[in-house]
Amino acid sequence: MKTLNRIYEYPNVVSPSLAYKQKGGYKDFVMVNYDRLYGDVLKDTPELESFIKEVMRIVPLQPKEFDFLMEQSKNGNKYATERIFLCCLKRVIYISWNEHRKGSSELEDIIQIGSMGLYKAIKKYDFSRSLRFNSYVSLWIFKYINVHESFVRLPIHLPSRFRNLVNQALRYIDIHPYYSLPFEDNYDLVKEVAAKLDIGYEKTLLVLRYCNPPIHFEDIQENLKAVSEDEAYREVYRQLEVEELKKIFKKMFEDVLNRRESKVIRLRFGFDMDKGMTLQDVGDILGVTKERIRQIEKKAIKKLRKAAKKFKLELYE
């Protein structure tokens, strides 16, 4: 895999079967079904076959081996750093695959960026902290992927006409000299895009909300420097809590709400994007008035509050 080889050269790894014979066996304590994961990855991106085979041949870290290797890595032992890096590549694949399934860019590109996050995590990990290494690694992989991504994730519920408008707007602002400015503060840009798409100003703003300005790779380092270590640890726990809550709410949506109610709540509270949308915005997408959206939202929230008691959750105003 060329992209990863540019980051780190693979050593001559020992095959699991050979390691078993030489060392009396080894154990892999991971909870993820990686055989199934690798199968899904290869069905989606078969050109990664040689890379996946290399990762599968890597002998997993054994009890107490990690502590020894990390100490050696901190003392400048390149082999120790390399060993940890290679053993954690499957974590990169796992996270990258989940991000790819959300509709993001090419899997190979995500793995490349996630690998850089993994390497950064190894270099920055602090033994004195109580946070588990796996959680810390996940933070940096997520961080590198999210900072670097310049693509737009368009929810599948958007009408094809609206999706086409977003794609047209993206092509236009990508070559515009002021594309990096906040769209709401750039009246001239919004007007130009509106004229280009032949739609109104307000609808253009709605389209532009789905257009993330591209972030160039050389900006990654500076963006990450802005995150202090304490913020990083808090972010890990926040991310884990958010993911768990999303699972709970998804279950509630499926059990309690009908399709339209679920869609309204997801759009209004930003379950499928970075932030929620206004009543008017949701109404425009679904083709109804904002007052109708308000009624649907009120009814849905009432259902969710009732269901929340069953799940022992507390919904706040």
C-alpha positions in Angstrom: 0.0 0.0 0.0 1.9 3.1 -1.3 0.2 5.7 0.9 1.1 3.9 4.2 4.6 3.0 3.0 5.3 6.7 2.7 4.4 7.0 6.4 6.1 3.9 7.8 8.1 1.1 6.3 6.9 -2.4 7.3 9.4 -4.6 9.0 9.7 -8.4 8.4 6.8 -9.4 10.7 6.6 -12.9 12.2 3.5 -14.9 11.1 1.1 -15.9 13.9 1.6 -19.6 13.3 5.4 -19.3 13.4 5.2 -17.2 16.6 3.1 -19.9 18.1 5.7 -22.6 17.5 8.6 -20.4 18.5 7.2 -18.8 21.6 4.7 -21.4 22.9 1.7 -19.6 21.5 0.2 -16.1 21.8 -3.1 -14.6 22.6 -5.1 -11.8 21.0 -7.4 -10.1 23.6 -9.3 -7.7 21.2 -13.1 -7.5 21.4 -13.6 -6.6 17.7 -14.2 -9.4 15.2 -11.4 -8.3 12.9 -11.8 -11.2 10.5 -15.3 -10.0 9.7 -14.0 -6.4 9.5 -11.3 -7.3 7.1 -13.7 -9.2 4.9 -16.0 -6.1 4.8 -13.1 -3.9 3.9 -11.9 -6.1 1.1 -15.4 -6.3 -0.4 -15.5 -2.5 -0.5 -11.9 -1.8 -1.4 -10.3 -5.0 -2.9 -7.1 -3.0 -3.8 -6.2 -3.0 -0.1 -5.8 -6.8 -0.1 -2.0 -6.8 0.2 -2.1 -4.3 3.0 -4.7 -6.2 4.9 -2.7 -9.4 4.6 0.3 -7.7 6.1 -1.7 -6.4 9.0 -3.2 -9.9 9.6 0.3 -11.3 9.9 1.3 -9.0 12.7 1.5 -10.8 16.1 -0.6 -8.9 18.7 0.9 -7.4 21.8 1.1 -9.8 24.7 0.5 -9.2 28.4 3.1 -6.7 29.9 4.7 -6.3 26.5 3.0 -2.9 25.9 4.4 -1.3 29.1 7.9 -2.5 28.2 7.7 -1.3 24.6 6.2 2.1 25.5 9.0 2.7 28.0 11.5 1.8 25.4 9.8 4.0 22.8 9.9 7.0 25.2 13.7 6.3 25.5 14.1 6.6 21.7 13.9 2.9 20.7 12.6 3.0 17.1 11.9 -0.7 17.1 9.6 -0.4 20.1 7.7 2.5 18.5 7.4 0.5 15.3 6.1 -2.6 17.1 3.4 -0.6 18.9 2.5 1.2 15.7 2.1 -2.0 13.7 0.1 -3.7 16.4 -2.4 -0.8 16.5 -2.9 -0.5 12.8 -6.0 -2.7 13.0 -7.5 0.0 15.3 -6.8 2.5 12.5 -8.6 0.2 10.0 -11.6 -0.2 12.4 -12.1 3.5 12.9 -11.4 4.4 9.3 -13.9 1.8 8.1 -16.6 3.3 10.4 -15.8 6.7 9.1 -15.8 5.5 5.5 -19.3 3.9 6.0 -20.7 7.3 6.9 -20.1 8.4 3.4 -16.7 10.0 3.6 -13.8 9.9 1.3 -11.8 6.9 0.0 -11.0 4.3 2.6 -7.3 4.2 1.7 -7.0 8.0 2.2 -8.7 7.8 5.6 -6.4 5.0 6.7 -3.4 7.0 5.7 -4.5 10.0 7.8 -5.6 7.8 10.7 -2.2 6.2 10.7 -0.6 9.6 11.2 -2.9 10.1 14.2 -1.8 6.8 15.6 1.9 7.7 15.3 1.2 11.0 17.0 -0.6 9.2 19.9 2.3 6.9 20.4 4.7 9.8 20.6 2.6 11.8 23.0 1.1 9.2 25.3 1.8 9.9 29.0 2.1 7.0 31.4 1.2 9.2 34.4 -2.3 9.7 33.1 -5.0 7.3 34.0 -6.6 7.2 30.5 -6.2 3.9 28.7 -3.9 3.9 25.7 -6.6 2.5 23.4 -8.9 5.4 24.2 -6.1 7.9 23.7 -5.1 6.3 20.4 -8.8 6.5 19.3 -8.9 10.2 20.1 -5.9 11.0 17.9 -7.1 8.9 15.0 -10.5 10.6 15.1 -8.8 14.0 15.5 -6.5 13.6 12.5 -9.3 12.2 10.3 -11.7 15.0 11.2 -9.2 17.8 10.9 -8.0 16.6 7.5 -11.3 15.7 5.8 -12.3 18.2 3.2 -15.3 16.2 1.9 -18.9 16.8 2.7 -21.1 14.2 4.2 -24.5 14.6 2.6 -27.3 12.8 4.6 -29.1 10.3 2.4 -32.5 11.9 3.2 -31.7 15.0 1.1 -33.7 15.2 -2.1 -31.6 14.6 -5.3 -32.3 18.2 -6.4 -30.9 19.6 -3.2 -27.8 17.3 -3.4 -27.1 18.5 -6.9 -27.2 22.1 -5.7 -24.7 21.3 -3.0 -22.4 19.6 -5.4 -22.6 22.6 -7.8 -21.9 25.0 -5.0 -18.9 23.0 -3.9 -17.4 23.1 -7.3 -17.8 26.8 -7.4 -16.5 27.8 -4.0 -13.6 25.5 -4.4 -12.1 27.9 -7.0 -13.3 31.1 -5.3 -10.6 33.1 -3.6 -12.7 33.7 -0.5 -14.0 30.2 0.0 -12.4 29.8 3.5 -14.4 32.7 5.0 -17.6 31.8 7.0 -20.3 31.8 4.4 -22.8 33.8 6.6 -20.2 36.6 6.8 -19.5 36.6 3.1 -22.4 38.4 1.4 -20.7 38.7 -1.9 -19.9 35.0 -2.1 -23.4 34.0 -1.2 -24.8 36.3 -3.9 -22.4 34.9 -6.5 -23.3 31.3 -5.6 -27.0 32.2 -5.6 -26.7 33.7 -9.1 -24.7 30.7 -10.3 -27.3 28.2 -9.0 -30.2 30.5 -10.0 -31.8 30.2 -6.5 -32.7 32.7 -3.7 -30.3 34.1 -1.1 -31.8 32.2 1.9 -31.9 28.9 0.0 -28.2 29.4 -1.0 -27.3 29.8 2.7 -29.0 26.5 3.4 -27.1 24.9 0.6 -23.8 26.3 1.8 -24.3 24.9 5.3 -23.5 21.5 3.8 -20.3 22.8 2.2 -17.3 22.5 4.4 -14.3 24.6 3.3 -11.3 22.3 2.5 -8.6 22.0 5.0 -5.1 21.5 3.6 -2.9 18.8 5.1 -0.1 21.3 6.1 -2.7 22.9 8.5 -3.2 19.7 10.5 -0.2 20.2 12.7 -1.2 23.8 13.7 -4.8 22.7 14.4 -3.7 19.9 16.6 -1.3 22.1 18.6 -4.3 24.1 19.7 -5.6 21.1 21.7 -4.1 20.9 25.1 -3.5 17.5 26.7 -6.2 18.1 29.3 -8.6 19.0 26.6 -7.6 15.8 24.7 -8.5 13.6 27.7 -11.8 15.3 28.2 -12.5 14.9 24.5 -12.0 11.2 24.7 -14.7 10.7 27.4 -17.0 13.1 25.6 -16.7 11.2 22.4 -17.4 7.9 24.1 -20.4 9.3 25.9 -21.8 10.9 22.7 -21.4 7.6 20.8 -23.2 5.7 23.5 -26.0 8.2 23.7 -26.4 8.1 19.9 -26.9 4.3 20.1 -29.6 4.7 22.8 -31.4 7.5 20.9 -31.2 5.5 17.7 -32.9 2.6 19.4 -35.5 5.0 20.8 -36.2 6.5 17.4 -36.7 3.1 15.9 -39.1 2.0 18.6 -41.0 5.2 19.4 -41.1 7.5 16.4 -42.4 7.2 12.9 -40.2 7.9 9.9 -41.1 11.6 9.5 -40.8 12.3 13.3 -37.4 10.7 13.4 -36.2 12.7 10.4 -37.4 16.0 11.9 -35.7 15.3 15.3 -32.4 14.2 13.5 -32.4 17.4 11.5 -33.4 19.8 14.2 -30.9 18.5 16.8 -28.0 17.6 14.4 -27.8 13.9 14.8 -26.5 13.4 11.3 -24.4 16.6 11.0 -22.4 19.0 13.1 -25.2 21.2 14.2 -29.0 21.4 14.2 -31.1 23.2 11.7 -33.9 25.8 12.1 -37.6 25.0 11.7 -37.6 26.9 8.4 -34.6 24.9 7.1 -36.2 21.6 8.0 -39.4 22.7 6.5 -37.7 23.6 3.2 -36.1 20.2 3.0 -39.3 18.2 3.8 -41.5 20.5 1.7 -43.8 21.7 4.6 -44.2 24.9 6.6 -42.1 25.6 9.7 -45.2 25.6 11.8 -45.9 22.0 10.7 -42.3 21.1 11.6 -42.9 22.7 15.0 -46.0 20.5 15.5 -44.2 17.3 14.5 -41.2 18.1 16.7 -43.4 18.8 19.7 -45.2 15.5 19.3 -42.0 13.6 18.8 -40.3 15.1 21.9 -43.4 14.2 23.9 -43.0 10.6 22.8 -39.3 10.6 23.5 -39.7 12.0 27.0 -42.2 9.3 27.8 -39.8 6.6 26.4 -36.9 8.2 28.2 -38.3 7.1 31.6 -38.1 3.5 30.3 -34.5 4.0 29.3 -33.8 5.9 32.6 -32.6 8.9 30.7 -33.3 12.6 31.6 -34.1 14.9 28.8 -33.6 18.5 29.4 -35.4 21.5 28.0 
